[in-house]
Amino acid sequence: MSSWVVLPIDLATGRLTEPVMLGPADLGGELPPACTDADDGWLLETEIDTATAIELEGADNYLDSVEFRLRLEPGSACVDGVAARAGRAFEPAETRSNRPPSPGPAASAAPKPMSLVARVQGSGDRWQLWCEKP
């Protein structure tokens, strides 16, 4: 089984310090939860072998080549962001936005939406989307 390992660098001396084991690279077959403001750790951008189902609302197309920005610490992982490749005719019904949708009054306990950047094949256009658990 492969694992993620970090070799930290002492910025004062430039020497490598002791390796830090971050956990299994397959994440135990589970997609980690979305990061919160309290989460800390090393950032890693990667594809993972865990099946990822993304249902698009307001767009009639598809996303593939899904990559995740993970925040990893020993014994914990969370998803900090998502990127994907969109089909050539991708165009969401809503306008582009760099802000997540405003939560309603009953949504205070719900996790905040996570950023998903979709790059359209061919044109290279980028769309900012927001992910929420169903």
C-alpha positions as CSV (number, residue, x, y, z in Angstrom):
1,M,0.0,0.0,0.0
2,S,1.4,3.4,-0.9
3,S,1.4,6.3,1.5
4,W,2.0,10.1,1.4
5,V,5.1,11.2,3.1
6,V,6.4,14.8,3.5
7,L,10.1,15.6,4.0
8,P,10.0,19.0,5.7
9,I,12.8,21.5,5.1
10,D,14.3,23.5,7.9
11,L,14.1,27.0,6.3
12,A,17.0,28.3,8.5
13,T,19.5,25.6,7.5
14,G,18.0,24.2,4.3
15,R,18.3,20.6,5.8
16,L,15.6,18.0,5.5
17,T,14.0,17.1,8.8
18,E,12.4,13.9,9.9
19,P,9.8,12.4,7.4
20,V,6.1,12.9,8.3
21,M,3.8,10.1,7.4
22,L,0.5,11.6,6.2
23,G,-1.4,8.3,5.6
24,P,-2.4,6.0,2.8
25,A,-2.5,7.4,-0.7
26,D,-5.8,5.6,-1.4
27,L,-7.5,7.4,1.6
28,G,-9.0,4.1,2.6
29,G,-11.4,4.2,-0.3
30,E,-13.3,7.2,1.1
31,L,-13.5,10.8,-0.1
32,P,-12.5,13.0,2.8
33,P,-14.9,15.7,4.1
34,A,-14.7,19.3,3.1
35,C,-12.1,21.4,5.0
36,T,-13.2,23.8,7.6
37,D,-11.4,27.0,8.7
38,A,-9.9,25.0,11.6
39,D,-8.2,22.4,9.4
40,D,-4.4,22.7,8.9
41,G,-1.8,20.7,7.1
42,W,0.1,20.3,3.9
43,L,-1.6,21.0,0.6
44,L,-1.6,18.3,-2.1
45,E,-3.2,18.4,-5.6
46,T,-3.9,15.0,-6.9
47,E,-6.3,12.6,-8.6
48,I,-7.6,9.9,-6.3
49,D,-8.9,6.4,-7.1
50,T,-12.0,6.9,-5.1
51,A,-15.1,7.1,-7.3
52,T,-16.4,10.7,-7.5
53,A,-20.0,11.4,-8.6
54,I,-20.7,15.0,-9.5
55,E,-24.3,15.9,-10.5
56,L,-24.6,19.2,-12.3
57,E,-27.5,21.5,-11.7
58,G,-28.2,24.2,-14.3
59,A,-25.9,22.7,-16.9
60,D,-26.5,19.9,-19.5
61,N,-23.0,18.5,-19.8
62,Y,-20.3,16.5,-18.0
63,L,-17.2,16.8,-15.9
64,D,-14.2,14.4,-16.0
65,S,-10.6,14.3,-15.0
66,V,-11.5,15.4,-11.5
67,E,-8.6,16.5,-9.3
68,F,-8.7,17.4,-5.6
69,R,-6.7,19.8,-3.5
70,L,-6.3,18.0,-0.2
71,R,-5.1,19.3,3.1
72,L,-3.2,16.5,4.9
73,E,-2.0,16.0,8.4
74,P,-0.9,12.8,10.1
75,G,-4.2,10.9,10.6
76,S,-6.5,13.4,8.9
77,A,-7.4,14.6,5.4
78,C,-9.9,17.0,4.0
79,V,-10.8,18.4,0.6
80,D,-9.8,22.1,0.1
81,G,-10.9,22.4,-3.5
82,V,-11.9,20.6,-6.7
83,A,-11.0,21.1,-10.4
84,A,-12.3,19.2,-13.4
85,R,-12.4,19.2,-17.2
86,A,-15.8,20.1,-18.7
87,G,-17.2,19.0,-22.1
88,R,-16.8,21.3,-25.1
89,A,-20.3,22.8,-25.0
90,F,-20.3,23.4,-21.2
91,E,-22.0,26.6,-20.1
92,P,-23.8,26.9,-16.8
93,A,-27.2,28.6,-16.8
94,E,-26.1,31.0,-14.1
95,T,-23.5,33.7,-14.6
96,R,-19.9,33.3,-13.5
97,S,-19.3,34.1,-9.9
98,N,-16.4,34.1,-7.6
99,R,-18.6,33.9,-4.5
100,P,-20.5,30.9,-3.1
101,P,-24.3,31.1,-3.0
102,S,-25.6,32.9,0.1
103,P,-26.7,30.4,2.7
104,G,-30.3,30.6,3.8
105,P,-31.2,31.1,7.5
106,A,-31.7,27.3,8.1
107,A,-28.3,26.5,6.6
108,S,-26.1,27.7,9.5
109,A,-25.3,24.1,10.5
110,A,-24.7,22.9,7.0
111,P,-21.2,22.7,5.6
112,K,-20.2,25.6,3.4
113,P,-20.1,25.1,-0.4
114,M,-16.7,24.1,-1.8
115,S,-15.1,25.7,-4.9
116,L,-15.0,23.6,-8.1
117,V,-13.2,25.1,-11.1
118,A,-14.2,23.6,-14.5
119,R,-12.0,24.2,-17.5
120,V,-13.8,23.7,-20.8
121,Q,-12.1,21.5,-23.4
122,G,-11.1,23.3,-26.5
123,S,-11.7,26.9,-25.5
124,G,-9.9,26.8,-22.1
125,D,-12.7,28.9,-20.5
126,R,-12.9,28.5,-16.8
127,W,-16.1,28.4,-14.7
128,Q,-16.3,28.8,-11.0
129,L,-18.9,26.3,-9.6
130,W,-19.8,25.4,-6.1
131,C,-20.1,21.9,-4.7
132,E,-22.6,20.9,-2.0
133,K,-23.3,17.5,-0.5
134,P,-26.8,16.3,-1.6
